[in-house]
Amino acid sequence: MKRKIIKSLSMAGMFLACHAVVFGQTSSDSGSPPRVYTKGIAQLFGCDSHNDILGLITPGTALAVGQADAGNPESDVVRISGWTMEGASSVIYEAPDLRIKLATLSRVPGSCLTIDGSQTDPYGNKWQRVTISGRVEKGGVVADVRTVWRQASKLYAAKCSRCHGLHHPSQFTANQWPGILQTMAKNAGLQEEQKALIEKYLQTHARYEISDDARVQAQKQIKAASCVSG
Ligand code: HEC
């Protein structure tokens, strides 16, 4: 495989190419709810009781915002949608066989969970599309995901160019980056939250490959939703 090392990237807003994908409707579609995006790792609280922690959301994850709850002015009522694999249902991914982690769940009461569909990937794994309702703290989210990617690209440039030139995110696929980061996060001495932010940034701006029907279906829904543009 040909691997170029890009050495001349400026610190801020370095990558103009935009492969960011969002599944489902964009906020410009009429009738769809507004969205917010997690700035860092955010706690997902239950839809019934604010004190119930359902799990952790990864940085830069899109959340559909519902009706404000007067009883909880500090939090947004949100829904998070993605795919879980049978036998490993604690992780929500962006799409079947697209291993971009959206959230890791500890326990979700049935009242906060909807199953919207299912499909089997080419390897025989069964996937379910799930939507989870809950709450996030307002301070942990932003309305424009580009804020998150700008922060991430600065951190990436600062932490990952010490030993070699910066690799362009599109040099690898979304499914390749987590394996690379396993070693490189240790090399760079990243804290957990820094690793999560850089990983999500690299995966979201990664090379997109259509390898099976599920991805073809997914690509039909691609919206160029978030570009880091300086
Ligand atoms: C302490 C030095 C050091 C730091 C810091 C570092 N790397 Fe590396 N990186 C290396 C070395 C050495 C190699 C080549 C050998 C290897 O693949 O382990 C490499 C290789 C790579 C490759 C090529 C892998 C491949 O399969 O071709 C990528 C991509 C990469 N690093 C990404 C990163 C990212 C992302 C960060 C920041 C989180 C980072 N590196 C931080 C030392 C470092």
Residues whose N, C-alpha, C, O or C-beta is under 5 A from the ligand:
A	BS01	HEC	K159 C160 R162 C163 H167 I180 M184 A185 N187 A188
